[in-house]
């Protein structure tokens, strides 16, 4: 069993991260925040996909002023992503966002930082300190011979935390994102024992498609298995809905969260006597929006099939011309190959975890 690092609870709107609360899955819109309708539409899509916290970019004052309208029409906690201009942070807070993401060091001088922190404190709005490997302070880089090391990232995070703590501000979330797995793991591992604040996990610019998915799964999976992390964001080049899908799969694979149906299926080999790949794809598509806690095994032969079926809540074992439908290791019935999809969907609809 994974023993989670116990962090301070931080409230983001009506949602809480840290402590013993569930590890939440979040994403970031890739719409122009100034386009309110498009942004709301994407947030709605992400909500349906299972997103639990949403972040939007705030590049200018027009975008900052749009936040209030967006906030009023969505159900997710809204996070404003801000760089360099402290007045954008103040406007975002004024518009009622649920959290802001900044690097205190690039917001400006002490007076500007103080204005942002005190404004956030007055409205009970937390701040995420987002340290990225590509934007460390010059003096810290110089200390490490211009090498962006994991320790350099930790030093930057600790500096930013101390700035906020000087103003008695403790509603802090921290992230330390590099674009590679090794530094990301090392940085979070070094920082986890030094602070009490919740950690937002992720790789920055993880990349497109399979490469980004694999890197994110390895990096975040390792840290989560060590008990490190309170919320995750999978950063992929493409539709952010994919980020949510992969984020949930990471949590489900480690047993940290349950959502929807978990499918176990064999990779196929020369013993497979049905079109298992097409069948698995059809089952996955039909069940993608079914939110039942079910482990479903779909197997293509009698070698691994019975063993997997015993461990699953429901199972389908295909054979030449026919197959078996099983429930918790017991055979329910033998069905024709052409009816396998229909019959397993019937059992999923009937399934009650208590019986």
C-alpha positions as CSV (number, residue, x, y, z in Angstrom):
1,X,0.0,0.0,0.0
2,X,1.3,3.5,-0.9
3,X,1.8,5.7,2.1
4,X,1.2,9.3,1.1
5,X,3.3,12.2,2.3
6,X,1.0,14.2,4.6
7,X,0.9,17.9,3.5
8,X,-1.0,20.9,4.5
9,X,-4.5,21.2,3.2
10,X,-5.1,24.1,0.8
11,X,-8.6,25.1,-0.3
12,X,-9.1,26.0,-4.0
13,X,-12.7,27.3,-4.2
14,X,-14.8,24.5,-2.7
15,X,-12.1,21.9,-3.5
16,X,-9.3,20.9,-1.2
17,X,-6.0,19.4,-2.0
18,X,-3.3,18.1,0.4
19,X,-3.7,16.2,3.6
20,X,-5.7,13.0,3.1
21,X,-7.8,14.4,0.3
22,X,-7.8,12.6,-3.1
23,X,-5.1,13.4,-5.6
24,X,-6.9,15.6,-8.1
25,X,-6.5,15.6,-11.9
26,X,-6.2,19.0,-13.6
27,X,-5.5,20.5,-17.0
28,X,-5.0,23.9,-18.7
29,X,-7.1,25.3,-21.5
30,X,-5.4,26.0,-24.8
31,X,-8.0,28.5,-25.9
32,X,-7.5,32.3,-26.0
33,X,-8.8,33.3,-22.5
34,X,-10.1,36.5,-24.1
35,X,-12.5,34.3,-26.2
36,X,-14.9,33.7,-23.3
37,X,-17.3,31.4,-25.2
38,X,-14.5,29.1,-26.6
39,X,-12.9,28.9,-23.2
40,X,-16.1,28.0,-21.4
41,X,-16.9,25.4,-24.1
42,X,-13.5,23.7,-23.6
43,X,-13.9,23.8,-19.8
44,X,-17.2,22.1,-20.1
45,X,-15.7,19.4,-22.3
46,X,-12.8,18.9,-19.8
47,X,-15.3,18.7,-16.9
48,X,-17.1,15.8,-18.6
49,X,-13.8,14.1,-19.2
50,X,-13.0,14.2,-15.5
51,X,-11.0,17.4,-15.0
52,X,-11.2,18.6,-11.4
53,X,-9.2,21.9,-11.5
54,X,-8.8,24.1,-14.6
55,X,-6.1,26.7,-15.4
56,X,-6.2,29.4,-18.0
57,X,-3.5,31.7,-19.4
58,X,-3.6,35.4,-18.5
59,X,-1.3,37.2,-20.9
60,X,-2.9,40.7,-20.7
61,X,-5.5,42.8,-18.9
62,X,-8.2,41.8,-21.3
63,X,-7.7,38.2,-20.4
64,X,-7.7,39.0,-16.7
65,X,-11.0,40.9,-17.0
66,X,-12.5,37.9,-18.8
67,X,-11.9,35.6,-15.8
68,X,-15.0,36.7,-13.8
69,X,-17.3,35.9,-16.7
70,X,-15.6,32.5,-17.1
71,X,-15.7,31.8,-13.4
72,X,-19.5,32.4,-13.2
73,X,-20.3,29.9,-15.9
74,X,-18.1,26.9,-15.0
75,X,-18.2,24.4,-12.1
76,X,-14.5,23.8,-11.8
77,X,-12.1,25.7,-9.6
78,X,-10.5,28.3,-11.8
79,X,-6.7,29.0,-11.7
80,X,-5.1,32.0,-13.3
81,X,-1.7,31.5,-14.8
82,X,0.3,34.7,-14.6
83,X,3.9,35.8,-15.4
84,X,5.8,39.0,-14.9
85,X,2.9,41.5,-14.5
86,X,1.7,41.9,-10.9
87,X,-1.3,44.0,-12.0
88,X,-2.7,40.9,-13.9
89,X,-2.5,38.9,-10.6
90,X,-4.4,41.7,-8.8
91,X,-7.1,41.8,-11.5
92,X,-7.4,38.0,-11.5
93,X,-7.9,38.1,-7.7
94,X,-10.5,40.9,-8.1
95,X,-12.3,38.8,-10.7
96,X,-12.8,36.0,-8.2
97,X,-10.5,33.2,-9.4
98,X,-9.9,30.3,-7.0
99,X,-6.1,30.2,-7.3
100,X,-3.3,32.0,-9.0
101,X,-0.1,30.5,-10.4
102,X,3.0,32.8,-10.3
103,X,6.7,32.9,-9.7
104,X,7.1,35.6,-7.0
105,X,10.6,36.2,-8.3
106,X,9.4,37.4,-11.7
107,X,6.5,39.5,-10.5
108,X,8.7,42.4,-9.6
109,X,10.0,44.2,-6.5
110,X,9.0,43.5,-2.9
111,X,6.2,46.1,-2.9
112,X,4.6,44.5,-6.0
113,X,4.9,41.0,-4.5
114,X,3.5,42.3,-1.2
115,X,0.4,43.7,-3.0
116,X,-0.3,40.4,-4.7
117,X,0.2,38.3,-1.6
118,X,-1.9,40.5,0.7
119,X,-4.7,40.7,-1.9
120,X,-4.7,36.9,-2.2
121,X,-4.7,36.6,1.6
122,X,-7.6,38.9,2.0
123,X,-9.7,36.9,-0.5
124,X,-8.4,33.5,0.8
125,X,-7.0,32.6,-2.6
126,X,-4.0,30.2,-2.6
127,X,-0.9,30.8,-4.7
128,X,0.9,28.1,-6.7
129,X,4.6,28.7,-7.0
130,X,5.4,27.2,-10.4
131,X,9.2,26.6,-10.9
132,X,10.1,25.4,-14.4
133,X,13.6,24.3,-15.5
134,X,13.5,26.9,-18.3
135,X,13.0,29.9,-16.1
136,X,15.3,29.9,-13.1
137,X,16.8,33.1,-11.7
138,X,20.2,34.2,-13.0
139,X,22.0,34.1,-9.7
140,X,20.8,30.6,-9.0
141,X,22.0,29.4,-12.4
142,X,25.3,31.1,-11.8
143,X,25.7,29.2,-8.5
144,X,25.4,25.9,-10.4
145,X,27.6,26.9,-13.3
146,X,24.6,27.7,-15.5
147,X,23.4,24.1,-15.2
148,X,19.7,23.6,-14.5
149,X,20.1,21.0,-11.8
150,X,17.4,19.5,-9.6
151,X,19.0,21.3,-6.6
152,X,18.9,24.6,-8.5
153,X,15.1,24.1,-9.0
154,X,14.7,23.3,-5.3
155,X,16.7,26.4,-4.3
156,X,14.4,28.6,-6.5
157,X,11.3,27.0,-4.9
158,X,12.5,27.6,-1.4
159,X,13.4,31.2,-2.2
160,X,9.9,31.8,-3.5
161,X,8.3,30.1,-0.6
162,X,10.3,32.3,1.8
163,X,9.0,35.4,0.1
164,X,5.4,34.4,0.7
165,X,6.1,33.3,4.2
166,X,7.6,36.7,5.0
167,X,4.0,38.0,4.6
168,X,2.6,35.2,6.8
169,X,1.1,33.6,3.7
170,X,0.8,29.8,3.9
171,X,-1.9,28.8,1.4
172,X,0.8,27.7,-1.0
173,X,1.1,24.9,-3.6
174,X,4.4,24.2,-5.2
175,X,5.5,22.6,-8.5
176,X,9.0,21.8,-9.8
177,X,8.7,20.8,-13.5
178,X,11.5,19.8,-15.8
179,X,11.0,18.5,-19.3
180,X,12.8,15.2,-18.5
181,X,11.9,12.4,-16.1
182,X,15.2,12.3,-14.2
183,X,15.4,15.9,-13.0
184,X,11.7,16.0,-12.3
185,X,11.9,13.0,-10.0
186,X,15.0,14.3,-8.3
187,X,13.7,17.8,-7.7
188,X,10.4,16.7,-6.2
189,X,12.1,14.1,-4.1
190,X,14.6,16.6,-2.7
191,X,11.8,19.2,-1.9
192,X,9.2,16.8,-0.5
193,X,11.0,16.4,2.9
194,X,11.7,20.1,3.2
195,X,8.3,21.7,3.0
196,X,4.7,21.0,4.3
197,X,2.9,22.4,1.3
198,X,1.0,20.4,-1.3
199,X,2.8,19.4,-4.4
200,X,1.5,19.8,-7.9
201,X,3.2,17.1,-10.1
202,X,4.0,17.3,-13.7
203,X,6.6,17.4,-16.4
204,X,6.8,20.7,-18.3
205,X,6.6,20.4,-22.1
206,X,6.4,16.6,-21.9
207,X,5.9,16.5,-25.7
208,X,3.4,15.0,-28.1
209,X,1.7,11.7,-28.2
210,X,3.3,8.6,-26.9
211,X,6.6,10.2,-25.9
212,X,4.8,12.7,-23.6
213,X,2.5,10.0,-22.2
214,X,5.3,7.6,-21.4
215,X,7.5,10.3,-19.8
216,X,4.6,11.7,-17.7
217,X,3.5,8.2,-16.6
218,X,7.0,7.2,-15.6
219,X,7.9,10.5,-13.8
220,X,4.6,11.0,-12.0
221,X,4.0,7.3,-11.4
222,X,7.4,7.0,-9.6
223,X,6.7,10.0,-7.4
224,X,3.1,9.0,-6.6
225,X,4.3,5.5,-5.7
226,X,6.7,7.2,-3.2
227,X,3.7,9.0,-1.7
228,X,4.7,12.3,-3.3
229,X,2.0,14.5,-4.9
230,X,-1.4,16.0,-4.2
231,X,-2.5,17.0,-7.7
232,X,-1.3,16.1,-11.2
233,X,-1.3,17.7,-14.6
234,X,-0.1,15.7,-17.7
235,X,1.3,18.3,-20.1
236,X,0.8,17.1,-23.7
237,X,1.0,18.8,-27.0
238,X,-2.6,18.5,-28.3
239,X,-6.2,18.4,-27.0
240,X,-6.2,18.8,-23.2
241,X,-8.9,16.1,-22.9
242,X,-6.1,13.6,-23.5
243,X,-4.3,15.0,-20.5
244,X,-7.3,14.2,-18.3
245,X,-7.6,10.7,-19.7
246,X,-4.0,9.9,-19.1
247,X,-4.0,11.5,-15.7
248,X,-6.8,9.3,-14.6
249,X,-5.1,6.2,-16.0
250,X,-2.0,7.0,-14.0
251,X,-3.9,7.2,-10.8
252,X,-6.0,4.1,-11.5
253,X,-3.0,2.0,-12.4
254,X,-1.5,2.7,-8.9
255,X,-4.8,2.2,-7.2
256,X,-4.9,5.8,-5.9
257,X,-8.3,6.7,-7.5
258,X,-11.1,4.7,-9.1
259,X,-13.0,6.1,-12.0
260,X,-14.8,4.1,-14.6
261,X,-14.1,0.6,-15.8
262,X,-10.6,-0.9,-15.8
263,X,-10.0,-3.2,-18.7
264,X,-7.4,-5.9,-18.7
265,X,-6.8,-7.5,-22.1
266,X,-4.2,-9.7,-23.6
267,X,-1.8,-8.4,-26.2
268,X,-2.8,-11.2,-28.7
269,X,-0.6,-13.9,-30.1
270,X,-0.8,-16.9,-32.5
271,X,-3.2,-18.6,-30.1
272,X,-5.9,-15.9,-30.4
273,X,-8.9,-17.2,-32.4
274,X,-11.1,-14.1,-32.4
275,X,-10.6,-10.6,-33.5
276,X,-9.7,-9.5,-30.0
277,X,-8.3,-6.1,-30.9
278,X,-11.5,-4.9,-32.6
279,X,-13.5,-6.4,-29.7
280,X,-11.5,-4.6,-27.1
281,X,-11.7,-1.3,-29.0
282,X,-15.5,-1.6,-29.3
283,X,-15.9,-2.5,-25.6
284,X,-13.7,0.5,-24.6
285,X,-15.6,2.9,-26.8
286,X,-19.0,1.7,-25.5
287,X,-18.0,1.9,-21.9
288,X,-15.9,5.0,-21.9
289,X,-18.6,7.1,-20.1
290,X,-19.8,4.3,-17.7
291,X,-18.7,5.3,-14.2
292,X,-18.8,2.0,-12.4
293,X,-16.0,0.5,-10.4
294,X,-15.6,-2.7,-12.4
295,X,-12.5,-4.7,-13.4
296,X,-13.2,-6.2,-16.8
297,X,-10.9,-8.8,-18.4
298,X,-11.1,-9.5,-22.1
299,X,-9.0,-12.5,-23.1
300,X,-8.4,-14.2,-26.4
301,X,-7.5,-17.8,-25.4
302,X,-7.6,-20.3,-22.6
303,X,-3.9,-19.9,-21.6
304,X,-4.2,-16.7,-19.6
305,X,-7.9,-16.2,-19.9
306,X,-9.2,-18.3,-16.9
307,X,-6.6,-16.9,-14.5
308,X,-7.3,-13.3,-15.4
309,X,-11.0,-14.1,-15.3
310,X,-10.8,-15.3,-11.7
311,X,-9.3,-11.9,-10.6
312,X,-11.8,-9.7,-12.5
313,X,-15.3,-8.7,-11.6
314,X,-16.4,-9.6,-15.1
315,X,-14.6,-11.4,-17.9
316,X,-15.0,-12.3,-21.5
317,X,-12.9,-15.2,-22.8
318,X,-13.0,-15.6,-26.6
319,X,-12.6,-18.8,-28.5
320,X,-13.1,-20.0,-32.1
321,X,-16.8,-19.3,-32.8
322,X,-17.8,-18.8,-29.3
323,X,-16.7,-17.5,-25.8
324,X,-17.5,-17.4,-22.1
325,X,-19.0,-14.7,-20.0
326,X,-17.8,-14.9,-16.4
327,X,-18.5,-13.1,-13.1
328,X,-16.0,-13.2,-10.3
329,X,-14.4,-16.4,-11.6
330,X,-17.7,-18.2,-12.2
331,X,-19.0,-19.0,-15.7
332,X,-22.3,-17.3,-16.4
333,X,-22.9,-18.7,-19.9
334,X,-21.3,-19.6,-23.2
335,X,-22.2,-17.3,-26.1
336,X,-21.6,-17.1,-29.8
337,X,-18.7,-15.0,-31.0
338,X,-21.0,-12.6,-32.7
339,X,-22.8,-11.9,-29.4
340,X,-19.8,-11.4,-27.2
341,X,-20.0,-7.6,-27.3
342,X,-23.7,-7.5,-26.7
343,X,-23.6,-10.0,-23.8
344,X,-20.7,-8.3,-21.9
345,X,-22.4,-4.9,-22.2
346,X,-25.6,-6.5,-20.6
347,X,-23.5,-7.8,-17.7
348,X,-21.8,-4.4,-17.2
349,X,-25.2,-2.7,-17.0
350,X,-26.5,-5.3,-14.5
351,X,-23.4,-5.3,-12.4
352,X,-23.7,-4.3,-8.8
353,X,-20.5,-4.2,-6.7
354,X,-22.4,-5.3,-3.7
355,X,-23.7,-8.6,-5.2
